[in-house]
Amino acid sequence: MPDIIALGEPMVELNRHKGSKHYVASCGGDVSNALVAAARSGASTGIATAVGDDAFGRTLLEMWAREGVDASTVRVDPEAPTGIYFVTHTDAGHDFSYRRAGSAASLYGPGDLPRDAIRLAKVLHVSGISQAISTRAADAVFEAMAVAREAGVLLSYDTNIRVKLWPVARARAVIHEAMTNIDIALPGLDDARLLVGVDDPDAIADRYLSFGARIVALKLGSAGCLIATAEQRLRVPPHRVDAVDATGAGDTFDGAYLAEYLLTGDPFRAGLYANAAAALATLGYGAVDPMPHRGAVVAALAAA
């Protein structure tokens, strides 16, 4: 069984590069991206979700097979579609447009969970998006977390708030309720400022540690990251690269962090590794294609 199980919505990405008139198809969805990043860093991974019985669903299944992500429990819905999203790039950054209403993943509920696989995993990874796509999906996440907690499985959570999916007040209530049960918090700085209401990274880390997290790995974007435990914290400076597209960089951080933490048991070493992996993921377009393999990350750290 996979060491890292993730629950959430996979999507097909259509990315229009800056200056181009054409969209390039790839795969996305935050927890799926994280699993690919973890797999490329040597972890065994598996996804719990649903896809449509359509070309986009088959694209995702083929990608997981290629990347070594176990999709044996994925439900193929004969009626609901696979979600898709579009990415465009301007001088101001990248912009996302989603077509996900009524997707197969949004209909995934507690009764669909692969409970045995969750119990046998080492980490269950979920996110705010995993819970935002529908009430049914939110319930599935809470149930999966309960199954994992009872079995002694580590729980990992990325806040990953999307205000287009739900109001901030509801997002805050659901996400923070979920985070009272997790071991590894993987928030982004902008998300955390919106949810917690404070700006200072150390204050944000303190807040999430107070919820009960053993580790807070706060992603600071181009400023690096902050890794905090109750006893110690480390500010990791940015790994300098000539970035072209930040799509999926945070998800790459999540997957790389979990893979390295399982390998070493060291939350700070995992932060150094994930920080470099996320930076390397910005060197190409799209969420999945630029994600580095372990050898590239190790080489980048050695050269830093």
Buried (B, 14 or more C-beta within 10 A) or exposed (E): BBBBBBBBBBBBBBBBBEEEEEBBEBBBBBBBBBBBBBBBBBBBBBBBBBBBBBEBBBBBBEBBEEBBBBBEBBBBBEEBBBBBBBBBBEEEEBEEEBBBEBBBBBBBBBEBBBBEBBBBBBBBBBBBBBBBBBEBBBBBBBBBBEBBBEBEBBBBBBBBBBEEBBEEEEBBEBBBEBBEBBBBBBBBBEBBBBBBEEEEBEEBBBBBBEBEBBBBBBBBBEEBBBBBBEEEBBBBEBBEBEBBBBBBBBBBBBBBBBBBBBBEEEBBBBBBBBBBBBBBBBBBBBBBBBBBBBEBBBEBBEEE
